[in-house]
């Protein structure tokens, strides 16, 4: 372009720019004069809470998850301890049952070999339940001799225990 053409173009743009600003001012008279009202405190609070709501919810869920995991770990530990104790208890119970079986067998053998009057004197001072269990395992002949030698009241108490143990279980009347 020639220098003269460039000069004309510049003048025209300057004039057009000023005209454009004047035209814009006429079209939108209050566009530049109006500003957005300042947000109120309540609007700021709502905006802040809206911005952090998701993060707060995620944090709350994370804390609840951690708490549940801790509780689960505590429950798992208690279950493990109970299982250990259960195994120890079963072992102890098995040893006790083995001992009682041997002791029971030997105890009955001792009373089988005793004289009836001596066995009666011994069984009178033993717990009636134990005495009844021993008498029940003796032969009927030996048991009757021992009961014959016992005090009548104690012999009657043992007989009632023996009868209750031998009787079939009665079902309870639901009415």
Secondary structure as GFF3:
##gff-version 3
##sequence-region A 1 175
A	DSSP	alpha_helix	3	27	.	.	.	ID=ss1
A	DSSP	alpha_helix	41	113	.	.	.	ID=ss2
A	DSSP	alpha_helix	116	125	.	.	.	ID=ss3
A	DSSP	alpha_helix	128	137	.	.	.	ID=ss4
A	DSSP	alpha_helix	140	149	.	.	.	ID=ss5
A	DSSP	alpha_helix	152	166	.	.	.	ID=ss6
###
